[in-house]
Amino acid sequence: QVQLVESGGGLVQAGGSLRLSCAASKSIFSFNAVGWYRQAPGKQRELVARLAAGGRTNYADSVKDRFTISIDNTKSTWWLQMNILKPEDTTGYYCSAALGANDYWGQGTQVTVSS
């Protein structure tokens, strides 16, 4: 079993920045990929950023050039740096880790961007 613990999030004004972090109970080298998703009430969870083993990254078009995913191998932690935040970025954010056929999720953290 893998536990993911998120931190960060909160309230920020439009144009501001926040950083989310996700700490895993297992070595990050175990995972096929790590990432961040977000989900608004009543909507499907959508990919925000993903980093696959080998270094390939994927970003949602809506966050490209504003958000950056990064990792710390030594701490089994990854971050989502969010810059130039917009009100439409307001929602719950979830970190994820793919291990074999299984996906694991953090508990979620709320990001609210005021206009």
Residue pairs with C-beta under 8 A, 6 or more apart in sequence:
1 25
2 24
2 25
2 26
2 97
2 99
2 102
2 104
3 24
3 25
3 104
4 22
4 23
4 24
4 25
4 95
4 96
4 97
4 104
4 105
4 106
4 107
5 22
5 23
5 106
5 107
6 20
6 21
6 22
6 93
6 94
6 95
6 106
6 107
6 108
6 109
7 20
7 21
7 23
7 109
8 18
8 19
8 20
8 21
8 80
8 109
9 18
9 20
9 93
9 109
9 110
9 111
10 18
10 110
10 111
10 112
11 112
11 113
11 114
12 18
12 85
12 111
12 112
12 113
12 114
13 113
13 114
14 85
14 86
14 87
14 113
14 114
14 115
15 84
15 85
16 85
16 113
17 81
17 82
17 83
17 84
17 85
18 82
18 85
18 111
19 79
19 80
19 81
19 82
20 36
20 79
20 80
20 82
20 93
20 95
20 109
20 111
21 77
21 78
21 79
22 34
22 36
22 77
22 78
22 79
22 95
22 97
22 106
23 75
23 76
23 77
24 31
24 34
24 76
24 77
24 97
25 76
26 76
26 97
26 99
27 76
28 34
28 71
28 73
28 76
28 77
28 78
29 53
29 73
30 99
31 53
31 97
31 98
31 99
32 52
32 53
32 98
32 99
32 100
33 50
33 51
33 52
33 53
33 97
33 98
34 50
34 51
34 69
34 71
34 78
34 95
34 96
34 97
34 98
35 47
35 48
35 49
35 50
35 51
35 58
35 69
35 95
35 96
35 97
35 98
36 47
36 48
36 49
36 50
36 69
36 80
36 93
36 94
36 95
36 96
37 45
37 46
37 47
37 48
37 93
37 94
37 95
37 96
38 45
38 46
38 48
38 89
38 91
38 92
38 93
38 94
38 111
39 45
39 46
39 91
39 92
39 94
39 108
40 91
40 92
45 94
46 60
47 58
47 60
48 59
48 60
48 63
48 67
48 80
48 93
49 57
49 58
49 59
49 60
49 63
49 67
49 68
49 69
49 80
50 57
50 58
50 59
50 69
51 57
51 69
51 70
51 71
51 78
52 58
57 69
59 67
59 69
62 88
63 82
63 89
66 82
66 83
66 84
66 85
67 80
67 81
67 82
67 83
68 80
68 81
68 83
69 78
69 79
69 80
69 81
70 78
70 79
70 81
71 77
71 78
71 79
72 78
72 79
78 95
80 93
80 95
82 89
82 111
85 111
85 113
86 113
87 113
87 114
87 115
88 113
89 111
89 113
90 111
90 112
90 113
91 110
91 111
92 108
92 109
92 110
92 111
93 108
93 109
93 110
93 111
94 105
94 106
94 107
94 108
94 109
95 105
95 106
96 103
96 104
96 105
96 106
97 103
97 104
98 104
